[in-house]
């Protein structure tokens, strides 16, 4: 028998399993860094849309990686640190897998609603928000707003965000308009609690 015709030695099964597990972990990390993530809602600023505890949402990341602009009414995750330039490391460090391993909660990430886009003129009057002279009909808010803001024109490449619970929310009224590169992603689905699954 010709030795050249003998079958190639097979890898040990345990090595095959290790390679497959490492590939799955790498793909999961890549997808959750660049395409889609989950995010826990842990404050009152988006009531009544989201409860203060126990809400988990699915966030679509990809459009904003390619400079797509959020639309009015979109619920987005933003980096509230508007005075610094975001880096690739920020996105990696905010990955849910990293957060789970390190046990750190990224408190600089806010979930808010887009009220103004670039060029919009916003003002507050009598508990209501006006955009370009028109009063917004906002059935999703938790009552009339008491804490108003000075009239503002949203700069280019920025958005103006607010929580639905206007009187208990830190948002663009405190930090100013948010640069588009600080937008982490758009909320698509509430996954939990199961009896409140919904799309946005």
C-alpha positions as CSV (number, residue, x, y, z in Angstrom):
1,X,0.0,0.0,0.0
2,X,1.3,3.5,-0.9
3,X,1.9,5.6,2.2
4,X,0.9,8.7,0.2
5,X,-2.7,7.3,-0.1
6,X,-3.2,7.1,3.7
7,X,-5.8,9.5,5.1
8,X,-4.7,12.7,6.8
9,X,-4.7,12.6,10.6
10,X,-7.9,13.9,12.1
11,X,-7.9,16.7,14.7
12,X,-8.8,15.6,18.2
13,X,-12.6,16.2,18.8
14,X,-11.8,18.5,21.7
15,X,-9.8,20.8,19.5
16,X,-12.6,21.0,16.9
17,X,-15.0,21.9,19.7
18,X,-12.7,24.6,21.0
19,X,-12.3,26.2,17.5
20,X,-16.1,26.2,17.0
21,X,-16.7,27.8,20.4
22,X,-14.1,30.5,19.7
23,X,-15.6,31.2,16.3
24,X,-19.1,31.5,17.8
25,X,-17.9,33.8,20.6
26,X,-16.0,36.0,18.0
27,X,-19.0,36.3,15.7
28,X,-21.3,37.1,18.7
29,X,-18.9,39.8,19.8
30,X,-18.7,41.3,16.3
31,X,-22.5,41.3,15.8
32,X,-23.2,42.8,19.2
33,X,-20.6,45.5,18.6
34,X,-21.5,46.5,15.0
35,X,-25.1,45.4,14.3
36,X,-27.4,44.7,17.2
37,X,-27.4,44.9,21.0
38,X,-29.7,44.6,24.0
39,X,-30.0,47.3,26.5
40,X,-31.6,47.4,30.0
41,X,-33.8,50.3,30.9
42,X,-33.1,51.2,34.5
43,X,-34.5,54.7,35.2
44,X,-37.7,56.6,35.2
45,X,-36.9,59.1,32.4
46,X,-38.8,57.2,29.7
47,X,-42.0,56.5,31.6
48,X,-44.7,55.7,30.6
49,X,-43.1,54.2,27.5
50,X,-40.7,52.1,29.5
51,X,-41.0,51.2,33.2
52,X,-38.2,52.1,35.5
53,X,-37.1,48.5,36.0
54,X,-37.3,45.2,34.1
55,X,-37.4,46.5,30.5
56,X,-34.9,45.1,28.0
57,X,-34.9,46.5,24.5
58,X,-33.2,45.5,21.2
59,X,-31.1,48.2,19.7
60,X,-30.2,48.3,15.9
61,X,-26.7,49.8,15.5
62,X,-25.8,49.5,11.9
63,X,-27.6,52.6,10.3
64,X,-25.8,55.1,12.5
65,X,-22.4,53.5,11.7
66,X,-23.0,54.8,8.2
67,X,-24.1,58.3,9.2
68,X,-27.8,57.8,8.8
69,X,-29.8,60.4,10.7
70,X,-32.5,59.5,13.2
71,X,-36.0,60.6,12.5
72,X,-38.3,62.6,14.7
73,X,-39.8,60.3,17.3
74,X,-37.2,57.6,17.1
75,X,-36.1,56.2,20.5
76,X,-32.3,56.0,20.5
77,X,-29.4,55.2,22.7
78,X,-26.9,58.0,22.9
79,X,-23.6,58.7,24.6
80,X,-24.4,61.7,26.9
81,X,-20.7,62.8,27.0
82,X,-21.2,65.4,24.3
83,X,-17.9,67.2,25.0
84,X,-15.6,64.4,23.9
85,X,-14.9,62.6,20.6
86,X,-16.1,58.9,20.6
87,X,-13.6,56.3,19.6
88,X,-13.7,52.7,18.3
89,X,-12.7,51.6,21.9
90,X,-15.9,53.2,23.2
91,X,-18.0,51.0,21.0
92,X,-16.0,47.9,22.0
93,X,-16.1,48.8,25.7
94,X,-19.9,49.3,25.6
95,X,-20.5,45.8,24.2
96,X,-22.9,43.9,26.5
97,X,-20.5,41.0,26.6
98,X,-17.7,43.3,28.0
99,X,-20.2,44.9,30.4
100,X,-21.3,41.5,31.7
101,X,-17.7,40.3,32.2
102,X,-16.6,43.5,33.9
103,X,-19.8,44.1,35.8
104,X,-19.9,47.7,34.9
105,X,-23.0,49.6,33.9
106,X,-22.5,52.2,31.2
107,X,-24.3,55.1,32.9
108,X,-23.2,57.5,30.2
109,X,-25.5,55.7,27.7
110,X,-29.0,57.3,27.7
111,X,-32.2,56.1,26.2
112,X,-34.2,59.1,24.9
113,X,-36.6,60.2,22.1
114,X,-35.5,62.4,19.1
115,X,-37.4,65.7,19.3
116,X,-35.3,67.8,16.9
117,X,-33.1,67.1,13.9
118,X,-30.5,69.4,12.3
119,X,-31.9,72.8,11.4
120,X,-35.0,72.4,13.6
121,X,-36.0,75.4,15.8
122,X,-37.4,74.2,19.1
123,X,-39.0,76.2,21.9
124,X,-41.0,75.6,25.1
125,X,-44.3,77.3,26.0
126,X,-47.0,76.5,28.5
127,X,-45.9,72.9,29.1
128,X,-45.6,72.1,25.4
129,X,-42.7,71.7,22.9
130,X,-42.9,73.6,19.6
131,X,-40.9,72.6,16.5
132,X,-40.6,75.1,13.7
133,X,-43.6,77.0,15.1
134,X,-45.8,73.9,15.4
135,X,-46.9,72.4,18.7
136,X,-46.0,68.8,19.0
137,X,-48.7,66.3,19.8
138,X,-46.9,64.0,22.2
139,X,-49.3,61.3,23.6
140,X,-46.3,59.3,24.8
141,X,-45.3,61.8,27.5
142,X,-46.0,61.6,31.3
143,X,-48.0,64.8,31.5
144,X,-47.2,68.5,30.9
145,X,-43.6,69.5,31.1
146,X,-42.6,71.9,33.9
147,X,-38.9,72.1,33.3
148,X,-38.7,74.0,30.0
149,X,-35.7,75.3,28.0
150,X,-34.5,78.3,26.1
151,X,-35.3,78.4,22.3
152,X,-32.7,76.5,20.4
153,X,-31.8,75.8,16.7
154,X,-30.4,72.3,16.4
155,X,-26.9,72.6,14.8
156,X,-25.8,70.6,11.8
157,X,-24.8,67.0,12.6
158,X,-26.7,67.1,15.9
159,X,-30.1,66.0,17.4
160,X,-32.1,67.2,20.3
161,X,-33.3,64.5,22.6
162,X,-35.7,64.3,25.5
163,X,-37.1,61.7,27.9
164,X,-40.8,60.9,27.8
165,X,-41.0,61.7,31.5
166,X,-40.1,65.3,30.9
167,X,-40.1,66.3,34.5
168,X,-37.7,63.5,35.6
169,X,-35.3,63.3,32.7
170,X,-31.7,64.5,32.0
171,X,-31.5,65.2,28.3
172,X,-30.6,67.9,25.8
173,X,-32.0,70.5,28.2
174,X,-29.0,69.8,30.3
175,X,-26.2,68.7,28.0
176,X,-27.3,70.5,24.8
177,X,-27.8,69.0,21.3
178,X,-26.1,65.6,20.9
179,X,-23.6,65.0,18.0
180,X,-24.8,62.4,15.6
181,X,-21.6,60.4,16.2
182,X,-22.8,60.0,19.8
183,X,-25.9,58.1,18.7
184,X,-25.3,54.4,19.5
185,X,-28.3,53.0,17.9
186,X,-32.1,52.9,17.5
187,X,-34.5,51.0,19.7
188,X,-36.5,48.5,17.6
189,X,-38.2,46.1,20.0
190,X,-39.0,45.7,23.7
191,X,-38.1,42.1,24.5
192,X,-39.0,42.0,28.1
193,X,-41.2,41.8,30.1
194,X,-42.9,39.3,27.8
195,X,-46.4,40.7,28.3
196,X,-45.2,44.1,26.9
197,X,-43.3,43.0,23.8
198,X,-43.7,45.8,21.3
199,X,-41.9,47.4,18.3
200,X,-40.9,51.1,17.9
